[in-house]
Amino acid sequence: MRFLNKYPAMKIGKCLVVADVHIGITKDIYDKGIFIPNQSEKMADRINKLKKLTKTNRLVMLGDVKHKVHGFSIHEKIELENFFSKLEFSRITIVKGNHDGDIERMLPEGKNIEVKKSVAIEKYFLTHGHRNVKTKKRTIVIGHNQPHVKFKDKMGGIYIEPVWIIGKIKSKKLIIMPAFNELCGATVVNKDILLGPIARQLDKKNARVYLLDGTDIGTIHNLRVD
């Protein structure tokens, strides 16, 4: 397993793993009065670029593939079809998140796409993070939190950066992935309460925080801000 330098993605064997893509979020933002061009095809292009970079053939999407929580809109269905039609993977696994209700009805035909509640790959157990799980695997990988860290300089300037979180819950190792879609909301890990029954068990005192370029910036506990 390795994290991809400067990208919110990881490689496990021949699998590329991304979390929280939130296809359809631009429509939600537009409905609130802000126009942002559709990002679904550009998102697919970014993922295909990582496929070539990592020489992977299977894509694992770790929950919240779509944005609308309840049901779906025609707009979102079209975006999802365009997104999946552009992906170049021979196999795609969707691990359902709390936003992924009815996603089975929104997938294009002719693609090798499976939908699961969780998936085990090598020594890793991957699940979205919004429900409790049981596994004998020693390492659990989740999304759901879209973790960021907040910095505040001496002049009062505030910076928020996406991060990886690596720590422990009881006897297991926990990895919390950053969101692949930069337009998603954020859980500021050195300020907010973590989301979901798995992440809330995290030992924050010893859990380490890493920027996307791999920089270890310390523990959540030592990064507390007002």
Secondary structure, DSSP 4 states (H G I P E B T S, - for coil): -EEPTTSS-EEETTEEEE----BTHHHHHHHTT------HHHHHHHHHHHHHHHT--EEEE-S--BS-SSS--HHHHHHHHHHHHH---SEEEEE--TT-TTGGGGSPTTS-EEEESEEEETTEEEE-SSS----S-SEEEE-SS-EEEEEE-TT--EEEEEEEEEEEETTEEEEEPPPS-TTS--EETTTSPPPSTTGGG--TTT-EEEETT--EEEETGGG---
